[in-house]
Amino acid sequence: MSKIDSKDFEKDEDAWHQFSNAGYSSASVDFDDKEISDQENTEEEWFDGDDFEFEGKTIDWNSPPCPTPLGIAHMIKISTCNHCLKRVSGKKNMSGEEIRNEAYTRDDSLESSFNKELCPLCENLFDDIENIVERIIEKIDNLEYTTIQIGIHLPKDLIQESHEITSRHGASQSMPLKTSMVLAIQNTINSKLGTDINFVKDRPDIMILVDGLTLRVDVDVRPIYFYGRYRKLSREIPQTRWPCRACKGRNNGCESCEGSGLQYIDSVQDLVGEPLRLALDAKDTSFHGMGREDIDVRMLGTGRPFIIEIKKPMSRLPDMSDIVKEINKNADGKVEIDDLKKTERPLIAKIKNSRSDKSYTIRFKLSEEIEEETILKSISDLSGTTLNQETPRRVSHRRADKIRKRKIIDINNIIVDGNEIQFNIRAEAGTYIKELVHSDEGRTNPSVSGNLGVDCEILWLDVDQIHDDDENKDN
């Protein structure tokens, strides 16, 4: 696949991922620093320069910063917990408890001054890590995953207060509160599960969102995307689900659709997606194709490129060869695929924006007999021409009414069988082939019907090939 422009990537990146980073930390120092910087720019008057009192303890702003002994002693005096003492002390190779004991050795009066009140930097949230992790493990117990992202939301005033104290008394490059909490959660998860989970900052299998105020844990399962090409062998099924015209698919269906909620029971989306959904124990699917063919049109050749989106899968590690066999078995005579490959969401935009030529075979019937020589010339004359196609009446309810210019690249293999005609055609993307033949009451010009001066009735149409050169397979 060709390189995707960064702006297109940002635009097409799934809303799930945008939400996962909205107001949450992902164990990234840069992320937290930016958040704090934004807060400083918008609320510069929050600190007025006077001494700050927390839980009855007054902070001495004139005390030197860590890692000086006086700086560490001052952090202990204001009831800093061991977790925060480690992250702001500048002593990366020592635990908070070791740093504290070392300070007690230097000044034994410090131990009596530490009253174990609420830590001014985290309000003792680190004491809840075990509780949080137990909730997380319970939530993800039945999920399959290879990567996780942890996000945590903390009260804004706590972040401000923690940053203000740390910037004055902490060592340079002290770890931000959010980042430290996320790392503590990650380490505890690995410790409890006895394995090293791959924690990431971008596009994880599952996103865990922790509310630091209520300790609520939410797990968001990221969709899985599979790329493939389908051949539609039936003239009786749509590409995607088609809600019942009578009930619109609501209220568990109606008599007209026999409770299915669907106008057509089968679709390419469900014939391909349902075996995947069941195998992955997922909630639902979405189907993204490189264009679509009409219900009564077959899609042949190497097939139409598509991406099937599997929503909220409980499992993520399917045996794809078995699933492909199951799809072809269940859809026998209707749809078939050769394989499915895991991909990412940005490929959807590439597929949908593709402007590939297409080759077709069409067969139609003339309203009256015409000499073969006239038929051959009238159709051949359309090869290489540019059509003016006004939006067809059959799709006018969902597409803008305008005139589109589309080029006919080549017409060949014209077969005249009495008053039935068949030919092969290659045309620019977006060409309405049926309208090229019957003219749609003059809305397409020129046309076969217009050149012959008779009405044309479409018998059938096949898409023989989409000339995308398989560019969209690379992902």
N, C-alpha and C positions, 0 to 999 in steps of 0.2 A: 504494500500500500504506500502511496506517495505520502510525503511528510505533510501532516495536517497543520495548518496555520494556527498559531497560538491563540489568536482572537477567536477563530472558529471553534477551537477546543473549549475555550472558556464559555462561549455562547451555548455550545451543545452539551457541555458536561451536565450529567443528570442532576435534577433538582435534589435527589437524595444526597449527593455528595456536597452540594452547596449548603444544605441544611446541617450536615454533619459538622461543618466547620463554623456554623453561625453561633458565635458566643461561647465556643467550647475550646479547650486546650487540647492539643494533640502531642503532648510531650515535646514541644518545640520551644526552645528559648526565644527564638525570633518572634514567634507568635505572641508570647506573653509580653515581651518587651514592647511590641507594637501596641498591644492593648493598653499597657501602662502609659506609653507615650501619648496615645490618643486621649487618655483620661487627663494627663497633665495639661494638654493643650486646651481642653474644653473646660477644665475646672481648676484653673491656676490659683484661685483664691480660697481653695479648700483649707489650706494650712496658713494660719495667720502669723506664724513665727513664735508664738508663745509656747511654753511648756505644754506637752500633751499628757493628759492623765488617762490611764487605762486601768480599770478595776482597782482604783485607789493607789496605783503606782505611778509616780511622776517620772517621765523620761527626761534625762539630762542631755539636752541637745549638744552640750559642749564636750561630752565624753568622746574620746578618740574612737575611731572605727575598728572593727575586727580586721585582722587577726591579732591586734595588740592585746596583751593581757588585760589592760584596763577596759578595752572594748568588749572583750568576752565577759569580763566580770560584770559590766553594766548590763549586758544582755541577760545574764543569769539573774541579776537583781530585779529586773522587770518581769520575771516569771516566764522567760522563754523556754519552751519545751525542748526536749532532746532532738526531735526531728528538725525543728527550725534552727536550733543551735548549730547543727551540722551544716545546714544549707547556707547559713550566713556567716559562719566563722572563718571561712577560707582555709580550713584544715580538712582537705578532701580525703585524706587517708585515715581519718579518725572518726569514730562514731560520736554521736552527740553525748552519749554517756561518758566516753573516754575524755572528751573535751571538758565536760563538766568536772569530772574527778581531778583532771589535771589542774583546773582552776581552783578547786577546793584545796589541793595540796599547796598551791601558792598562797592562798588566803583562806584559812579555815573559817573565817567569819562569814564567808559567802554562803555556806551551807545553811546556816541559821537564817540568812536573809531571804533565801528562796522559799516562798510559801506555797508553791505548787498551785497558784491560782490560774485562771484562764490565760493561756498564752496570747499575748497581744498580736502575734504575727499570724496565727492560724485559728485562734479561739478553740484550740484542742481538737481540730478536725482530724488530725492524724490518729487520734484515739479511735476514730470510727472506721479506719481502713479495713480492719478485720470484718466488721459488719457489712461494709460495702462489698467486699470481695465475696463473702458468702452469698449475698444477693445476686451478684454477677454470675457466679458459678451455677446457681440454681436456674438462672434465666437461660444460660447457654448450654446447659447440660445435654439437651437433645438436638443440638445443632452441629452440622459439619462445617468446618472452616479451616482455613490455613493462615489467614491474616486477620488481625483485630486492630481497631483504632479505639482508644479511650478518650472520651471527652468529658470534662467536668465543668459545671456551672457554679460559680461562687458569688456570694453577694458582692455588689460593687463597692460598698463601703469597706468591706473586709480587705479587698484587694488594694484599695487606696491606702488604708491604714498600714497594711503590711509593707507596701512599697515605700511609703514615707519613712517608716522606721528603718527598713533595710537599706535604703539609699543613704541614710545618715550614719548608721552604725554598723551595717554589714560590710563584709569584705568586698572588694571589687569583683564584679561578675558573679555575685551571689545568685544561686538558682532561684528563679521566680516561684512563688507559692504554687500556682497551678501546675507548672512543670514538675515540681517536686512531688505533689500529690499524685499526679498521673504515674510517675515513675514508681512511687510507693505501691500504688494499686497494681501495676504491672508485675513488680517483683513478688508481691504477695500472691498474685494469681499463679505465677510460675512455681512458687514454693508449694502452694497447696495442691496444684495439679501434677506436680512432679515432672514437668516438661518445660521446654523453652518454646513458648508461643512466639510467633513472628508478629510483633507489634509494629504497625506502620502508621505513617502520617497521611497517606494518600490512597484512595480507592481500596479499602479493606473489604473482606468478605462480610464482616459484621462490625457495626459501629455501636459502642456501648456509651450511653449518655448518663452521667451521674449528676444528680442535683445535690450540691453540697449543703443546701439548707434543709431539705426534707429527707435526704439520703435515698430518694427514689432512684431506681435504676431502670432505664429503658434500653431495649436492644432493637436496633434497626438492621434488618438483614438486607444486604445489598443484592439487587437483581443479578442474574447471570445471563449473559448474552451468547447466543450461538449463531454462527454464520453458516449458510448452506445455499443450495439452489434446488428449486422444486420444478418438477414437470407435472402439469395438470392434465390428466388424460380424460377427464370427464367434462361434458358441456352442461353440467347441471349443478355445479357447486361454485360459490363465490370464493374470493381469496381470503377475506376476513369474515368474522361473525356478522350476520345480518339480522338485527332485531326484528321481531314480528311486526308487521305493519299495523296490525290491529291493536296490540297491547304495548308495543314499543319495548317488549322484554320485561315489563314491570309486573309486580304482583304475582310472581310465580307462573307467568304465562296466562293463556286464555284458551277457549275452545278452538279457535282458529289455528293455533300453533300446538294444540294438544299438550299445553303446559310446558313446552320447551322454552318459550320466550324467543324462539328463533324462526325467521322466515324460511331458512334452509337448515336442516339438521346438521349437515356436514359443511365444512369449509376447510380450505387449506390450513388456516390457522389452527383449527382444532385437530385435524387429522395429523398434523405434525406436532402441535404443541401439547396435546393431552397426554400422549405417552411420556413426554418429557416431564410434564407437570406431576404426573403420578409417580414417576421414578424418583423425582427430587422432592416429593412431598411438598409441593409449592402451592401458593394460594391461587395464582392466575397466570395468564400469559398475555403478551402483546405482540403483534405481528407488524414488522416493518419491511415492506417489499420495495424493489426497484421498479416502481410503477405497478400497474395491475392490468389484467385482462378482464374482459367482460365475462359474465357467468357462462355464456354459451360459446366461449372461445377456449380452445386448448392451448397449453403452453408446452412446447416440445423442445427439441434440440438438447442443449446442455442445461436448460432450465433457467428460471428467473432467480437472480440473487435475492436473498432475504436475510433478515435477522429476527430470530425469535427471542423475546425477552421473557425470562422466567422470574416471576415476582415472589419474593419472600420464600425462597427455597429452604427447607430444613436440611436437605442434603446437598452437597456441592461436588461430589466426586463420582459421577455416573460412569458406567461402562458404555461409551458412546457407540461402539460397534453393535452391541446388543440392542440399544435403543433405536438405532437406524433400522435394524432388521425388524423390530417390533412395529415401527412406523410404516414401513413398506408392506408388512403383512396385514396390518389393520386397514390400510388405505388401498389395498390391492385393486387395481383398475380405476382408481380415482386420482391418486397422487403418489409420486415416488421421489425419493431423494437418494443421492449417492453417499453423502457424508455430512457431518456437522462438526464445526470447529469452534472452540471457545474464542470469543472476541471481546471487544470493549465498546461502550456506547458511542464514542466518536465516529465509529464506522457507520452508524445509522445515517448520519448527516451526509456522509460521502455517497452512500447508496441512494438515498432519496434525491440527492442533487445531480445524480448521473444523467447525462444527456446522450446516451448511446443510441446508435442506429439500431433498427430492428428489421428482420426479414419475416415475411408473411407468405402464406398461401391462402388465396380466397377463391371461393366458388359462388357463382350467382346465376340467376336466371333472367333472361330477357322477356319482356312482355310481348314481343313479336319477333319473328325470325328475320335475320339480316344476313346479307352475304358475308361469308367468312373473311374475304379479303378486306371488306370494310371494317369488320370487327377487329381484325389484327392490326390494321393501320390506326384506328381510333384509339386503341389501348396503347400501342407502341409509342404513339405521339406524346403520351403522358410521361414517358421516361425522361428524366432530367429536368422536368418542369418544376416551377414553384407554385404551390397551391395557396389560395386565399381561403382559409377555413373559418367561417363564423362558428361560434360555439354551438355544437349540435343541440337540438331540442332535448334529446334524451339525457343530457347531462347539464342542461342550463340551470337546473335547480341548485346545483352545487358548484358551478364554475362561472366566473365572470363572463359576461356577454361581450366578446370582442373578436376581432378578426386576427387570426394567427397565420403567419406565413411559414409553410413547411415544404421542404424539398423532397421530391421523389427522385431517389438516386438511380434506381434501375428497375425495369420491368422486363421479365423474360418468361420463357416456358409457357407461352399462351396456348391453351388447349380449347378448341371449339368443339363442343359435343351437342349438335343441334342448337337449341336455344339456351343451353347451359354452357357457361364459360368459366374457365379456371386459369389463374396465372400466379406467378411468384413475383414478389415485390420487395425491394429494400427501400426504406424511407427514413427520414430524419425523425429523431425522438419527438413524440407528441403529435404525430400525424394520425388523423382519424381515418382509418383504412376503409371502414364500411361506408363512410360518407364520401370518400373518394369515388366509390363505385356508384352509389345511388343518388348522390348530390345533396341529400337532405333538403329537397325542394329548393335547390339553388344556393344553399348556404355554403356549399363547397364549390369552388370554381378554379380551374376546369375540373371536370369529372367524366367518368366513363358514360354515365347516363346522359350528360350534356353533349358529349361528343357524338354519341350514337343517336340521340334524339328519341330514346325510348326509356321506359321505366325499367329499373333493375331491382330484383328481389334477392337479398343475400341468403344463400343457403348455408354456408358455414365459413368460418375463418379460423386459421391456426397461426399462432406465433411460432415461427420455425427457429429463430435464433435471436438472442440479444447480444449485440456485438460490443461487449464491454471489455473484451480481451482479458477477462479474469483479473483485472486490476484490483477489484475489491476483495479478492480472496486473501491478499497479503494483509496481515493484521498482527 
